[in-house]
Amino acid sequence: MTKIPSEAACLEFFGRAPALADIGVPWAYNILEFAHDDWRVVIEPAEGTVLVELRTASVELSIPIRGVAVFEVLGKTSGAQQAVFSTSTAGGNTSDEWRLGLTPRFSLTCRCAD
């Protein structure tokens, strides 16, 4: 990933510290796992991958997102905050844009290229 938010922005958005694959390794080179009762997000900045999982009584959803170039946390709007994961093509153009919201409820949307 060419752009990732600060650790403070991640902590504010996810509401908790991540489980780290390698203690002492900077977040940009680590595997970050943020988890809650019904969702889990695993981010590998060095690999450009994000895994979003949702588990409820009736649904289990797992979406791997590859080729993520930009990960940013947007400011709060009406009490809600979103993280954006943008993928890019070989030429550097934005391909897909995934928006993740955790409050007031879980949401995941994609503006996907053809």
N, C-alpha and C positions, 0 to 999 in steps of 0.2 A: 504494500500500500504506500502510495506516495504522500498521503495525508491521513493522519489519525488525530483524534482530539487529545487534549491533555488528560492526565490521570484524574485530575479533579473533575473535569467534565464527565468522564466515564462514571466516576463514583456517584456524582449527582444524578445522572440519567438512570443508571441501573439500581441505585439505592443501596449498593453493597460493594464490597471489595471482591475482585475475582479470585477464584482458585487459580494459581499459577502453576504451569507445568515445571518451570525451573525457578526456584526461589533465588533472588539475587540477579537474575537476568532482566534487563530493561524490557518494559512492556512491548516495545516495538519489535523485539526479537523473541518474544515468549508466546505461549498459548494461554489465552485468557478465557476462563469459563465463568460466566455470570449465570446464576441459577436461582430460581424461586420455586414455590410449590408446584406451579403448573407450566412454567416455561424455562427454557435453557438457551443461552446464546454462547457459542464458542467462536472466538475470534483469533485467527492466526495472521497477524499483520505481515510478517515476513513472507508468507505464502500467498497472501491475498485471498484468503478464504474465510467465510462466515457460515456457521451452521445455526439455524434458528429452529427450535423445537417447541411445540405446544402440546401439552397433555391435559385433557379434561376427562370427565367420566365417559364421554361418548366419542372423543376425537383424539387421535394421535397423529400429529403432523410434523414432518421433518423436511426442512428445505435447505439444501446445501447451495451456497452462492459462491461461485468461483470467479476469479479475475477481478476481484474488488480492488480498485485503485484508490478510492477516496472513501473514508469513513469520517463522518462529522456528526456532531450533536447540535441540533438547532435550538434556538432560544424558545422559551415557553410562550405558547399562545393559548389564551383562555384556560390556563392551568394545565394544559397538555404539552408534552415535549416529545420530540421525535429524534431518532437517529437515522441517518441516511447512509446507505451503502451503495456507491456507484461503481459499476463495472466499466471497463473501457476496452476498446478494440486495439488491435496491434498498432494502429495509427494514433492512438491516444484519445480518440473521440469517445464521449460517454455513450454507452450502449444501453444498459438497464439502470434504473434507479429504484432501489428498494427502500421503503420508509417503514421503520419500526416504531411503534408507540407502546408504552407500557402502562401509562396512566392517562385517563382514569381507567382504561381497560386495555387489554392486549389488542394490538392491530398490526397487520403487516400488509402493505400494498406494494404493487410493482407497476412502474411505468416501463414496460418492456419494449425493446425495439423489435421490429419484425423478424 
